[in-house]
Amino acid sequence: MAGRDEAWGRLKAWSEEPGSTAVLTDIDGTLAPIVPTPDMSEVPAELRELLRRLSERYLLVAGISGRKTEDAFDLIGLEDVVYFGNHGFEILRDGEVEVIPEALPYLERVQELERRAKEELAPRAPSSRRRASRPPSTTATRRPRSASGAWSS
């Protein structure tokens, strides 16, 4: 009970000094319910209105997403909210997406991993050598071959 009382006390103190308080929230799974596909995701109108009201009162209101920063903006759509995308690697400021300076040393590595993942995990057309009776789900399954991470079909 003491933890809950302490949390409520902090929230009350922050609400009394909104000019020095930031409100940050995750988007997917927090503001927008988890859905079968990312394109089905939507932040309910009542939550967008709440964020709008908070942004008028608090120093900063930000939405954080693993999506592209522009996609995070599209989900909420409020100019007064700051958007962090790609798990915090990017920020949307004044309509421009900026890579966070601390992330720059990792950017090339992340882009290389993304390229390799797309190449390795891309769906492949079934080989003509495979038996026709084999279900498509098993022909496209890829399994790690070794602890080194090498893949085989």
Secondary structure, DSSP 8 states (H G I E B T S, - for coil): -HHHHHHHHHHHHHHH-GGG-EEEEE-BTTTB---SSGGG----HHHHHHHHHHHHHSSEEEEE-SS-HHHHHHHH--TTSEEEEGGGTEEEETTEEEE-GGGHHHHHHHHHHHHHHHHHHS-----TTS-TTS-HHHHS--EE-STT--EE-
